[in-house]
Structures are given as structure tokens and as C-alpha cells.
Amino acid sequence: MPKAIRIHATGGPEVMRWEDVEVGAPGPEEIRLRHEAVGLNYIDVYFRTGLYPAPSLPFSPGMEGAGVVEAVGEGVDSLAAGDRVAYAAPPVGAYAQARLMSAEKVVKIPDGIDARQAAAMMLQGMTVEYLLLRTYPVQSGDTILLHAAAGGVGLIACQWAKHLGATVIGTVGNEEKAELARAHGCDYPIVYTRENFTERVREITEGAGVPVVYDSVGRDTFEGSLDCLQPRGMLVSFGQSSGKIDPFDIGILGTRGSLYVTRPTLFTYTATRTDLESSARALFDVVGSGAVRVTVNRTFPLAEAADAHRALESRQTMGSTVLLP
């Protein structure tokens, strides 16, 4: 019988249990997938703690995985047993050796990309795709600010933004992360523990500010991010690793230069099959071209997911981390 991480009550990493699960045969339009690698993402923490409500208890967390199709249900014509596929999509349940999944939510993995790399790139890579190409379309010559530049999303975004011709400013927590971000295309890593990132951005841009800030940190960086923007600039708040942003008076956006704030999510940008395929294709193409390198910097056994969460929450991880069933 396959095993999975199960959560019976939300809380700290210790609530995750390694248990036997019944998977069953795929229903109409479904596949049964045997995971070879599972992506680790901060959204998994949000579900584990209850910040994002799970559909029911108990549940298995995880929104991203890669593996091999074991069986297909009625009506599935585009896939067959033995196909290599990956996904980054609801519902939760990726922290499992095997699961059922809607065939519409997975894509085939191209040759040249292995399961670990695919599990590390789908959620983070498609997030970067919609951020840089669709939320605020980065143009050659833009100077952008990216928080958490040495994280999984950050390292992909640094490379992709450089490929688009942008100058990249990124915040990181220490010198080791600064070097990692720099090696992946970040022109100006700012170690926020010793520098005021708002002042440094103004210095780098000679007082002009940036047209866009990509912010996955949330509460701790919100005010400073607004102060980094040029008039009519956009704050793209796509995560909250430091906590929820406090309520604010929308009027400050006017007084600070007619600013924009948006809170996008990957699952809105990939809600249709057409958008999912387009996003995945753009990601696979930029990785296949060599312009973006996706490397797995750390792995954990899936059974030890609690340790992986502790490392993620304490900011010990850099780049992409995957869980191995």
C-alpha cells in the first residue's frame, strides 16, 4: 500500500504523519500517478498551518509533483501508462507516493528534463512566467526589484529577467545567498539584514525608483516595497512568508505616486487548459534554451517532510528543494 504525509490537525511541522493511504483506480478523465519527486513550496506551509484552509481533514499537502502515469481513466486520450508528467495545480495531495489527478492538470515532461528537475520547476517556474510575462511584462532596459532573490522562485526569476534584458536588484538574507543570486543573474544583491533595501534601491536607480517590485515576503517588506516604486509603479505581492500584510488605507497609493498593487496567484493564471499549456511551454522552452537553469539544491525523503518544512521556514534553504518518495 502506498504511503503519504497526512495532516489530521493544522499546526507546526510535527503534525505531519507518514501513513498508509488507499489510492484506487482512476475515474473518468483521471490518471493514477506514481510520484518520483515532489516539490517543496511555501504554500505547503500555509496549508499545514491553516492559513490557507484545506478542503477537509485529514489531508495531504503539496501542490507540485512529477512522475509516471500508472493508469488512465475513461475518456483520457492524451496520456497513457508510462508517460512522464508533471503538474503544479490544486487540489492539495502531492506529498504522496501515488495519487489520482485530473488529466487536464498535468503536462508531459519533455526529453532532457528529469523528474527531480520537473518537480522543482513547475510551480516556481510557471509562477515566474506569469509574473514576468503577464502580470507586469518586463521589458528590455527595465530595472526591477525582486525579494527573496536566492529562493526557488527568485533564482529562476533572476535568470529569466536577465534573459529579457532587465537589470535585477534582489534582496537576500546573507552573503552566501547574495553570491548565489549574483551567480544566477542578480546585478545588485542587497543583504537586507545589514542594508536598508529601500535606500539602496534609490541609490542604485539614482532616485528614480523601479517600475515593479515582485514581493513574496509580505508584511515585513510591504511599506519598503512601495517606497521603492517610481510613479505609477506596480507592487506585485505574490506571497507572505513573513505574515499577512496589515490592512492599509488605499489612499496612500495616490499620495505615493498613483501606484498599483496586485495580489495574483498561479492558479488563476493557469486556470484554463490553454493557459496551463502556454505557461508550461514557455517554461520548458526557456529552460531548454539554456537561458534558465533549474537545479535542485537540496533533497529530503518525503517521509521526513517535517524536517524539510523546518528548514524552509527557518530560511535554511536556497533555490529549489524536492521531496523524494
Residue frames relative to the residue before (quaternion, step in Angstrom):
aa qw qx qy qz dx dy dz
M 1.0000 0.0000 0.0000 0.0000 0.00 0.00 0.00
P 0.4547 -0.6930 0.4744 0.2966 3.62 -0.83 0.88
K 0.3233 -0.7336 0.5687 0.1840 3.52 -1.29 0.46
A 0.0608 -0.7779 0.6250 0.0229 3.53 -1.31 0.44
I 0.4837 -0.5829 0.5484 0.3543 3.51 -1.33 0.29
R 0.0499 -0.8013 0.5962 -0.0041 3.58 -0.81 1.04
I 0.1849 -0.7620 0.6145 0.0863 3.54 -1.10 0.81
H 0.1812 -0.8109 0.5527 0.0640 3.57 -0.61 1.17
A 0.7691 0.0374 -0.0330 0.6372 3.59 1.28 -0.39
T 0.4758 -0.6920 0.4586 0.2903 3.57 -0.85 0.93
G 0.3019 0.7457 -0.5531 0.2164 3.55 -1.18 0.58
G 0.7961 -0.2764 0.2302 0.4867 3.56 -1.13 -0.72
P 0.7582 -0.3828 0.2597 0.4595 3.58 -1.27 0.01
E 0.6094 0.5994 -0.3499 0.3833 3.58 1.11 -0.65
V 0.5851 0.5962 -0.3865 0.3908 3.64 1.17 -0.29
M 0.5906 0.5861 -0.3721 0.4113 3.61 1.22 -0.24
R 0.0899 -0.8083 0.5818 -0.0043 3.56 -0.72 1.14
W 0.3562 -0.7107 0.5723 0.2013 3.56 -1.16 0.74
E 0.1018 0.8394 -0.5102 0.1572 3.57 -0.21 1.32
D 0.5554 -0.5543 0.4971 0.3704 3.53 -1.32 0.34
V 0.0453 -0.7903 0.6108 0.0184 3.57 -1.09 0.75
E 0.3762 -0.6812 0.5809 0.2389 3.53 -1.24 0.58
V 0.1867 -0.8095 0.5488 0.0932 3.60 -0.69 1.06
G 0.2270 -0.8150 0.5073 0.1642 3.60 0.83 -0.89
A 0.6290 -0.5339 0.4194 0.3787 3.53 -1.39 -0.04
P 0.5494 -0.6210 0.4326 0.3542 3.60 -1.08 0.57
G 0.3809 -0.7069 0.5524 0.2237 3.53 -1.11 0.76
P 0.7588 -0.3322 0.2583 0.4972 3.60 -1.25 -0.20
E 0.8443 0.1152 -0.1373 0.5051 3.57 -1.00 0.99
E 0.6066 0.5449 -0.3632 0.4508 3.61 1.21 0.37
I 0.1990 -0.7225 0.6368 0.1811 3.52 -1.40 0.21
R 0.3064 -0.6650 0.6281 0.2633 3.52 -1.32 0.31
L 0.1294 -0.8215 0.5554 -0.0016 3.54 -0.67 1.20
R 0.2111 -0.7371 0.6282 0.1319 3.57 -0.98 0.90
H 0.3277 -0.7781 0.5042 0.1815 3.57 -0.46 1.20
E 0.1926 -0.7401 0.6318 0.1268 3.53 -1.17 0.73
A 0.7780 -0.0186 0.0098 0.6279 3.58 1.24 -0.42
V 0.1716 -0.7728 0.6075 0.0658 3.54 -1.17 0.75
G 0.4132 -0.7271 0.4940 0.2378 3.58 -0.87 0.91
L 0.2683 -0.7267 0.6119 0.1598 3.55 -1.18 0.72
N 0.0836 0.8074 -0.5728 0.1141 3.57 -0.67 1.14
Y 0.6155 -0.5832 0.3756 0.3741 3.56 -1.13 0.58
I 0.5524 0.5998 -0.4061 0.4125 3.60 1.13 -0.45
D 0.5771 0.5830 -0.3752 0.4316 3.60 1.16 -0.53
V 0.6229 0.5274 -0.3234 0.4788 3.56 1.10 -0.73
Y 0.6344 0.5430 -0.3324 0.4384 3.58 0.95 -0.86
F 0.6758 0.4667 -0.2940 0.4890 3.59 0.99 -0.79
R 0.6435 0.5375 -0.3311 0.4329 3.58 0.94 -0.83
T 0.7249 0.4338 -0.2406 0.4780 3.59 0.97 -0.86
G 0.5176 -0.6446 0.4173 0.3774 3.58 1.22 -0.37
L 0.3901 0.7100 -0.4913 0.3200 3.60 1.26 0.09
Y 0.7185 0.1940 -0.1432 0.6523 3.54 1.14 -0.74
P 0.3726 -0.7591 0.4793 0.2352 3.62 -0.59 1.02
A 0.3760 -0.7007 0.5622 0.2271 3.56 -0.98 0.89
P 0.6483 -0.5361 0.3592 0.4041 3.61 -1.14 0.50
S 0.7757 -0.1435 0.1271 0.6013 3.57 1.05 -0.77
L 0.3546 -0.6873 0.5824 0.2503 3.54 -1.36 0.13
P 0.5540 -0.2442 -0.7942 0.0519 1.58 -1.89 1.64
F 0.1126 -0.7828 0.6070 0.0775 3.56 -1.29 0.29
S 0.3718 -0.6654 0.5887 0.2691 3.52 -1.37 0.26
P 0.3606 -0.7356 0.5208 0.2402 3.62 -0.79 0.91
G 0.5456 0.6482 -0.4442 0.2913 3.54 -1.33 -0.14
M 0.1111 -0.8152 0.5684 0.0097 3.54 -0.90 1.04
E 0.7597 0.3450 -0.1537 0.5293 3.59 1.25 -0.06
G 0.2136 0.7802 -0.5696 0.1457 3.55 -0.92 0.86
A 0.1601 -0.7572 0.6246 0.1045 3.52 -1.37 0.19
G 0.2505 0.7750 -0.5513 0.1811 3.54 -1.05 0.72
V 0.6235 -0.5441 0.4369 0.3525 3.52 -1.27 -0.55
V 0.4511 -0.6696 0.5228 0.2736 3.55 -0.99 0.86
E 0.2307 -0.7872 0.5605 0.1138 3.57 -0.79 1.06
A 0.7885 -0.0750 0.0813 0.6051 3.59 1.09 -0.70
V 0.2229 -0.7600 0.5937 0.1422 3.56 -1.20 0.50
G 0.4220 -0.7099 0.5114 0.2375 3.52 -1.16 0.68
E 0.7323 -0.4029 0.3149 0.4497 3.52 -1.34 0.05
G 0.8050 0.2959 -0.2244 0.4627 3.55 -1.02 0.87
V 0.5841 0.5514 -0.3888 0.4512 3.60 1.24 -0.03
D 0.0523 -0.8347 0.5478 -0.0241 3.57 -0.35 1.28
S 0.6806 0.5367 -0.2882 0.4071 3.59 1.13 -0.61
L 0.7578 0.2981 -0.1671 0.5559 3.58 1.27 -0.26
A 0.0941 -0.7782 0.6186 0.0546 3.53 -1.28 0.48
A 0.6618 -0.4819 0.3822 0.4287 3.54 -1.25 0.39
G 0.7451 0.3645 -0.2893 0.4779 3.55 -0.91 0.95
D 0.5394 0.6186 -0.4119 0.3959 3.61 1.19 -0.30
R 0.3547 -0.7013 0.5797 0.2153 3.55 -1.15 0.73
V 0.0533 0.8178 -0.5667 0.0852 3.58 -0.66 1.08
A 0.1188 -0.7614 0.6320 0.0819 3.52 -1.34 0.33
Y 0.0575 -0.8002 0.5967 0.0179 3.55 -1.27 0.38
A 0.0237 -0.7212 0.6881 0.0771 3.50 -1.41 0.26
A 0.4173 0.6958 -0.4438 0.3806 3.52 0.17 1.31
P 0.5105 -0.5948 0.5035 0.3635 3.56 -1.23 0.39
P 0.5732 -0.0874 -0.7986 -0.1612 1.52 -2.43 0.63
V 0.6579 -0.4686 0.3885 0.4435 3.55 -1.31 0.17
G 0.4186 0.7179 -0.4952 0.2534 3.56 -1.22 0.42
A 0.4374 0.7377 -0.4358 0.2729 3.59 1.25 0.10
Y 0.6184 0.5491 -0.3603 0.4316 3.63 1.13 -0.49
A 0.5131 0.6137 -0.4132 0.4352 3.54 0.63 1.18
Q 0.5394 -0.6100 0.4637 0.3491 3.55 -1.17 0.53
A 0.7866 -0.0035 0.0125 0.6173 3.59 1.13 -0.61
R 0.0367 0.7954 -0.6042 0.0299 3.57 -1.16 0.56
L 0.4401 -0.6184 0.5655 0.3226 3.51 -1.39 0.14
M 0.0151 -0.8033 0.5937 -0.0456 3.55 -1.02 0.82
S 0.5234 -0.6005 0.4963 0.3451 3.56 -1.12 0.64
A 0.4881 -0.6783 0.4680 0.2874 3.56 -0.85 0.98
E 0.6194 0.5739 -0.3362 0.4171 3.59 1.14 -0.62
K 0.7143 0.4745 -0.2528 0.4479 3.60 1.18 -0.45
V 0.6630 0.4551 -0.3201 0.5008 3.59 1.24 0.10
V 0.1814 -0.7548 0.6178 0.1251 3.54 -1.28 0.44
K 0.5360 -0.6132 0.4651 0.3471 3.56 -1.15 0.56
I 0.3998 -0.6969 0.5464 0.2364 3.54 -1.11 0.79
P 0.4163 -0.7155 0.4948 0.2644 3.61 -0.73 0.97
D 0.6075 -0.5165 0.4475 0.4048 3.54 -1.27 0.38
G 0.7368 0.4020 -0.3005 0.4531 3.54 -1.07 0.74
I 0.6990 0.3577 -0.2505 0.5663 3.59 1.30 -0.16
D 0.2441 -0.7913 0.5406 0.1484 3.60 -0.59 1.07
A 0.7234 -0.4737 0.2876 0.4117 3.55 -1.30 0.30
R 0.6413 0.5229 -0.3414 0.4458 3.61 0.95 -0.78
Q 0.6618 0.4970 -0.2994 0.4747 3.55 0.93 -0.90
A 0.6501 0.5187 -0.3183 0.4549 3.59 0.96 -0.85
A 0.6714 0.4900 -0.3011 0.4674 3.58 0.96 -0.86
A 0.6703 0.4968 -0.2943 0.4662 3.57 1.16 -0.55
M 0.7657 0.4327 -0.1912 0.4358 3.58 1.11 -0.57
M 0.5744 0.6457 -0.4019 0.3025 3.60 1.03 -0.58
L 0.7393 0.3898 -0.2479 0.4899 3.60 0.60 -1.06
Q 0.7049 0.4556 -0.2756 0.4686 3.56 0.82 -0.96
G 0.6870 0.4984 -0.2887 0.4432 3.58 0.90 -0.89
M 0.6822 0.4487 -0.3007 0.4928 3.60 0.93 -0.80
T 0.5572 0.5644 -0.3910 0.4670 3.59 1.20 -0.44
V 0.6633 0.4874 -0.3050 0.4790 3.58 0.90 -0.90
E 0.6131 0.5637 -0.3532 0.4262 3.59 0.96 -0.79
Y 0.7327 0.4072 -0.2731 0.4720 3.59 0.70 -0.98
L 0.6149 0.5557 -0.3594 0.4288 3.62 1.04 -0.67
L 0.7823 0.3786 -0.1832 0.4595 3.57 0.72 -1.11
L 0.7650 0.3825 -0.1991 0.4783 3.57 1.06 -0.66
R 0.8214 0.2672 -0.1194 0.4896 3.58 1.07 -0.58
T 0.6741 0.4725 -0.3281 0.4633 3.65 0.92 -0.72
Y 0.7165 -0.0839 0.0474 0.6909 3.55 0.91 -1.01
P 0.2712 -0.7904 0.5235 0.1662 3.62 -0.25 1.21
V 0.3126 -0.7743 0.5264 0.1602 3.56 -0.43 1.26
Q 0.1859 -0.7837 0.5885 0.0699 3.53 -0.95 1.01
S 0.6086 -0.5266 0.4383 0.4002 3.54 -1.22 0.46
G 0.7562 0.3402 -0.2693 0.4898 3.56 -0.82 0.99
D 0.5271 0.6183 -0.4147 0.4098 3.60 1.24 -0.25
T 0.1924 -0.7055 0.6607 0.1694 3.53 -1.30 0.50
I 0.0690 -0.8280 0.5561 -0.0211 3.58 -0.60 1.15
L 0.2835 -0.7235 0.5994 0.1920 3.54 -1.30 0.43
L 0.0583 -0.7911 0.6084 -0.0240 3.52 -0.88 1.06
H 0.2607 -0.7569 0.5784 0.1568 3.58 -0.70 1.05
A 0.8114 0.2019 -0.1867 0.5158 3.58 -1.25 0.55
A 0.0966 0.8662 -0.4836 0.0812 3.54 0.97 0.93
A 0.7011 0.4427 -0.2785 0.4846 3.62 1.17 -0.37
G 0.4901 0.6470 -0.4391 0.3851 3.59 1.25 0.22
G 0.7472 -0.3981 0.2790 0.4532 3.55 -1.29 -0.01
V 0.6770 0.4446 -0.2764 0.5172 3.57 0.87 -0.95
G 0.6559 0.5623 -0.3155 0.3925 3.56 0.89 -0.96
L 0.6903 0.4794 -0.2985 0.4523 3.60 0.83 -0.91
I 0.6348 0.4958 -0.3307 0.4917 3.58 1.05 -0.67
A 0.6730 0.5104 -0.3015 0.4423 3.58 0.91 -0.92
C 0.6111 0.5477 -0.3573 0.4460 3.61 0.98 -0.76
Q 0.6958 0.4765 -0.2780 0.4599 3.57 0.84 -0.97
W 0.6866 0.4888 -0.2932 0.4513 3.55 0.86 -0.97
A 0.6416 0.5180 -0.3275 0.4614 3.60 0.98 -0.79
K 0.6343 0.5102 -0.3306 0.4776 3.60 1.02 -0.77
H 0.6193 0.5445 -0.3290 0.4602 3.57 1.05 -0.79
L 0.6862 0.4674 -0.2697 0.4878 3.58 1.12 -0.68
G 0.5841 -0.6211 0.3540 0.3845 3.58 1.27 -0.07
A 0.4799 0.6801 -0.4308 0.3485 3.59 1.23 0.31
T 0.3722 -0.6308 0.6177 0.2863 3.50 -1.41 0.25
V 0.1967 -0.8264 0.5247 0.0552 3.58 -0.66 1.13
I 0.0998 -0.7292 0.6755 0.0447 3.53 -0.97 1.05
G 0.0111 0.8287 -0.5586 0.0342 3.59 -0.80 0.93
T 0.3060 -0.7316 0.5732 0.2063 3.56 -1.08 0.68
V 0.0154 -0.7798 0.6247 -0.0377 3.55 -1.10 0.87
G 0.5588 -0.6704 0.3986 0.2817 3.57 -1.23 0.42
N 0.8107 0.0347 -0.0073 0.5844 3.61 1.16 -0.43
E 0.7193 -0.4653 0.3071 0.4144 3.55 -1.34 0.19
E 0.6146 0.5503 -0.3544 0.4402 3.58 1.02 -0.75
K 0.6766 0.4708 -0.2856 0.4888 3.57 0.98 -0.86
A 0.5949 0.5612 -0.3625 0.4470 3.59 1.10 -0.63
E 0.6645 0.4974 -0.3013 0.4693 3.57 0.94 -0.87
L 0.6395 0.5230 -0.3242 0.4609 3.57 1.01 -0.80
A 0.6604 0.4946 -0.3081 0.4736 3.58 0.91 -0.90
R 0.6410 0.5277 -0.3259 0.4522 3.59 0.95 -0.85
A 0.6632 0.5133 -0.2990 0.4553 3.59 0.99 -0.83
H 0.7195 0.3998 -0.2384 0.5154 3.57 1.24 -0.37
G 0.7577 -0.4492 0.2051 0.4267 3.58 1.12 0.55
C 0.4937 0.6406 -0.4491 0.3797 3.59 1.24 0.04
D 0.3478 -0.7763 0.4930 0.1826 3.58 -0.54 1.19
Y 0.8106 0.1156 -0.0162 0.5739 3.56 0.99 -0.87
P 0.0729 -0.7904 0.6072 0.0353 3.63 0.01 1.20
I 0.1462 -0.7723 0.6150 0.0620 3.58 -0.94 0.96
V 0.2583 -0.7468 0.5933 0.1532 3.59 -0.68 1.08
Y 0.2864 -0.8300 0.4537 0.1522 3.55 -0.05 1.33
T 0.5881 0.5866 -0.3752 0.4115 3.60 1.21 -0.34
R 0.7842 0.2654 -0.1672 0.5353 3.59 1.19 -0.30
E 0.7402 0.3115 -0.2072 0.5587 3.60 1.26 -0.15
N 0.4274 -0.6403 0.5656 0.2957 3.57 -1.20 0.56
F 0.3504 -0.7905 0.4523 0.2185 3.56 -0.27 1.23
T 0.6135 0.5507 -0.3607 0.4362 3.61 1.06 -0.64
E 0.6668 0.4898 -0.3026 0.4732 3.56 0.91 -0.88
R 0.6606 0.5113 -0.3113 0.4531 3.57 0.98 -0.84
V 0.6324 0.5182 -0.3410 0.4639 3.61 0.98 -0.75
R 0.6468 0.5094 -0.3211 0.4681 3.59 0.95 -0.84
E 0.6403 0.5219 -0.3227 0.4621 3.57 1.05 -0.75
I 0.6657 0.5098 -0.3008 0.4543 3.58 0.89 -0.96
T 0.7601 0.3724 -0.1916 0.4969 3.59 0.95 -0.90
E 0.4339 -0.7226 0.4357 0.3158 3.58 1.31 0.24
G 0.7546 -0.4244 0.1886 0.4635 3.51 0.99 0.99
A 0.5551 0.6567 -0.3815 0.3393 3.60 1.21 -0.29
G 0.3539 -0.7125 0.5258 0.3011 3.59 1.01 -0.77
V 0.4720 -0.6660 0.5059 0.2788 3.54 -1.34 0.05
P 0.5361 -0.6423 0.4347 0.3334 3.60 -1.12 0.51
V 0.8074 0.0914 -0.0267 0.5823 3.59 1.18 -0.49
V 0.1041 -0.7375 0.6624 0.0801 3.52 -1.23 0.69
Y 0.1876 -0.7550 0.6202 0.1002 3.57 -0.87 1.00
D 0.0008 0.8516 -0.5146 0.0999 3.56 -0.29 1.31
S 0.0472 -0.8013 0.5963 -0.0067 3.57 -0.56 1.21
V 0.5351 0.6562 -0.3855 0.3665 3.59 1.28 0.04
G 0.3419 -0.7928 0.4517 0.2248 3.58 1.00 -0.78
R 0.8807 0.0766 -0.0494 0.4648 3.54 -0.90 -1.04
D 0.7237 0.4831 -0.2713 0.4115 3.58 0.74 -1.04
T 0.7792 0.3568 -0.1696 0.4865 3.60 1.08 -0.61
F 0.4339 0.7522 -0.4402 0.2285 3.61 1.22 -0.33
E 0.7080 0.4554 -0.2778 0.4628 3.59 0.67 -1.06
G 0.6722 0.4988 -0.2981 0.4587 3.57 0.89 -0.91
S 0.6221 0.5461 -0.3405 0.4458 3.58 1.05 -0.73
L 0.6319 0.5223 -0.3320 0.4666 3.57 0.98 -0.81
D 0.6804 0.5050 -0.2850 0.4481 3.57 0.98 -0.86
C 0.6250 0.5377 -0.3382 0.4537 3.60 1.24 -0.26
L 0.6136 0.6079 -0.3371 0.3746 3.57 1.20 -0.43
Q 0.4133 -0.6510 0.5775 0.2682 3.51 -1.22 0.62
P 0.6889 -0.4539 0.3249 0.4624 3.64 -1.15 0.27
R 0.8292 0.1272 -0.1760 0.5150 3.54 -1.00 1.02
G 0.3777 0.7263 -0.4864 0.3054 3.56 1.20 0.50
M 0.3675 -0.7411 0.5331 0.1774 3.55 -1.32 0.39
L 0.1960 -0.7316 0.6423 0.1176 3.54 -0.98 0.95
V 0.1293 -0.7804 0.6104 0.0416 3.55 -0.63 1.17
S 0.0817 -0.8090 0.5819 -0.0124 3.58 -0.24 1.33
F 0.0673 0.8485 -0.5177 0.0863 3.57 -0.18 1.26
G 0.7841 0.1485 -0.1327 0.5879 3.57 1.23 0.40
Q 0.1935 -0.7880 0.5786 0.0830 3.56 -1.27 0.23
S 0.0352 0.8508 -0.5225 0.0436 3.55 0.79 1.04
S 0.7030 0.4290 -0.2700 0.4989 3.62 1.17 -0.48
G 0.7011 -0.4115 0.2654 0.5184 3.59 1.29 -0.04
K 0.6756 -0.5001 0.3643 0.4009 3.53 -1.32 0.32
I 0.4875 -0.6290 0.5175 0.3144 3.55 -1.14 0.67
D 0.4677 -0.6831 0.4871 0.2782 3.55 -0.89 0.95
P 0.6022 -0.5415 0.4233 0.4060 3.61 -1.12 0.54
F 0.0342 -0.8058 0.5912 -0.0033 3.57 -1.03 0.77
D 0.5556 -0.5952 0.4745 0.3346 3.53 -1.30 0.47
I 0.4255 -0.7322 0.4698 0.2491 3.58 -0.54 1.15
G 0.5421 0.6482 -0.3847 0.3716 3.56 1.22 -0.42
I 0.5782 0.5962 -0.3913 0.3963 3.59 1.13 -0.50
L 0.5703 0.5893 -0.3932 0.4158 3.59 1.14 -0.45
G 0.6533 0.5028 -0.3053 0.4767 3.56 1.12 -0.68
T 0.7091 0.4673 -0.2753 0.4505 3.56 0.84 -0.94
R 0.6969 0.4510 -0.2800 0.4822 3.61 1.17 -0.43
G 0.7540 -0.4125 0.2135 0.4645 3.59 1.18 0.29
S 0.5656 -0.6166 0.3850 0.3894 3.60 1.06 0.71
L 0.1615 0.8352 -0.5027 0.1536 3.54 0.88 1.05
Y 0.3146 -0.7049 0.6011 0.2069 3.52 -1.37 0.34
V 0.0472 -0.7562 0.6506 0.0517 3.55 -1.18 0.66
T 0.0113 0.7956 -0.6051 0.0268 3.57 -0.90 0.92
R 0.1905 -0.7663 0.6048 0.1033 3.57 -1.18 0.65
P 0.0062 0.8402 -0.5415 0.0294 3.60 0.26 1.24
T 0.1669 -0.7483 0.6252 0.1461 3.54 -1.35 0.22
L 0.6118 -0.5677 0.4124 0.3651 3.54 -1.14 0.67
F 0.7072 0.5087 -0.2916 0.3951 3.55 0.83 -0.96
T 0.5728 0.5222 -0.3883 0.4985 3.60 1.26 -0.17
Y 0.7080 0.4741 -0.2576 0.4556 3.56 0.95 -0.92
T 0.7512 0.2960 -0.2046 0.5533 3.63 1.22 -0.25
A 0.2768 0.8145 -0.4767 0.1809 3.58 1.21 0.47
T 0.7353 0.3468 -0.2255 0.5368 3.60 1.04 -0.66
R 0.6227 -0.5440 0.4038 0.3914 3.55 -1.18 0.50
T 0.6281 0.5470 -0.3332 0.4418 3.58 1.02 -0.79
D 0.6836 0.4729 -0.2869 0.4761 3.58 0.91 -0.92
L 0.6240 0.5398 -0.3379 0.4528 3.59 1.01 -0.79
E 0.6888 0.4777 -0.2894 0.4621 3.57 0.80 -0.97
S 0.6469 0.5239 -0.3171 0.4544 3.58 0.99 -0.83
S 0.6679 0.4964 -0.2992 0.4668 3.58 0.93 -0.91
A 0.6724 0.4901 -0.2994 0.4669 3.59 0.87 -0.92
R 0.6408 0.5295 -0.3291 0.4479 3.58 0.99 -0.81
A 0.6483 0.5115 -0.3190 0.4650 3.58 0.95 -0.87
L 0.6492 0.5126 -0.3093 0.4692 3.58 1.01 -0.82
F 0.6822 0.4794 -0.3011 0.4628 3.59 0.78 -0.97
D 0.6465 0.5320 -0.3244 0.4401 3.59 1.02 -0.78
V 0.7022 0.4595 -0.2911 0.4593 3.59 0.85 -0.92
V 0.6301 0.4944 -0.3315 0.4987 3.59 1.13 -0.58
G 0.6579 0.5232 -0.3065 0.4467 3.57 0.95 -0.86
S 0.6525 0.5233 -0.3078 0.4534 3.56 1.13 -0.66
G 0.4896 -0.6634 0.4272 0.3711 3.56 1.22 -0.43
A 0.4818 0.6815 -0.4318 0.3419 3.59 1.26 -0.10
V 0.7641 0.1755 -0.1051 0.6118 3.57 1.18 -0.62
R 0.1573 -0.7715 0.6123 0.0716 3.56 -0.86 1.01
V 0.1183 -0.7731 0.6206 0.0563 3.56 -0.87 0.96
T 0.0172 0.8094 -0.5840 0.0594 3.54 -0.49 1.20
V 0.3801 -0.6922 0.5666 0.2352 3.54 -1.12 0.72
N 0.2167 -0.8243 0.5146 0.0939 3.56 -0.41 1.22
R 0.8095 0.0432 -0.0047 0.5855 3.60 1.16 -0.45
T 0.1031 -0.7778 0.6159 0.0713 3.56 -1.13 0.64
F 0.1080 -0.7460 0.6519 0.0831 3.52 -1.34 0.49
P 0.5106 -0.5673 0.5161 0.3888 3.61 -1.12 0.44
L 0.5627 -0.6119 0.4288 0.3537 3.59 -0.97 0.78
A 0.6173 0.5606 -0.3432 0.4324 3.59 1.05 -0.73
E 0.7204 0.3902 -0.2283 0.5259 3.60 1.23 -0.47
A 0.1576 0.8309 -0.5154 0.1380 3.56 1.09 0.74
A 0.5789 0.5860 -0.3835 0.4177 3.60 1.08 -0.59
D 0.6509 0.4992 -0.3164 0.4765 3.59 0.99 -0.78
A 0.6282 0.5324 -0.3339 0.4586 3.56 1.03 -0.76
H 0.6500 0.5060 -0.3166 0.4704 3.60 0.99 -0.79
R 0.6326 0.5247 -0.3391 0.4578 3.58 0.98 -0.78
A 0.6579 0.5029 -0.3078 0.4685 3.58 0.96 -0.84
L 0.6552 0.5184 -0.3094 0.4541 3.58 0.97 -0.86
E 0.7151 0.4648 -0.2643 0.4502 3.57 0.84 -0.99
S 0.7010 0.4309 -0.2723 0.4987 3.58 1.13 -0.53
R 0.4649 -0.7234 0.4045 0.3113 3.57 1.35 0.30
Q 0.3478 0.7320 -0.5030 0.3004 3.55 1.05 0.83
T 0.6448 0.5271 -0.3264 0.4471 3.59 1.20 -0.36
M 0.1032 -0.7537 0.6446 0.0754 3.53 -1.26 0.56
G 0.8128 0.1609 -0.1376 0.5426 3.55 -0.90 0.87
S 0.7620 -0.3901 0.2863 0.4304 3.55 -1.18 -0.60
T 0.1062 -0.7617 0.6380 0.0383 3.52 -1.12 0.85
V 0.0754 -0.7999 0.5936 0.0463 3.59 -0.96 0.80
L 0.3635 -0.6967 0.5832 0.2058 3.51 -1.32 0.56
L 0.2223 -0.8052 0.5429 0.0870 3.57 -0.85 0.98
P 0.3543 -0.7440 0.5265 0.2094 3.58 -0.58 1.16
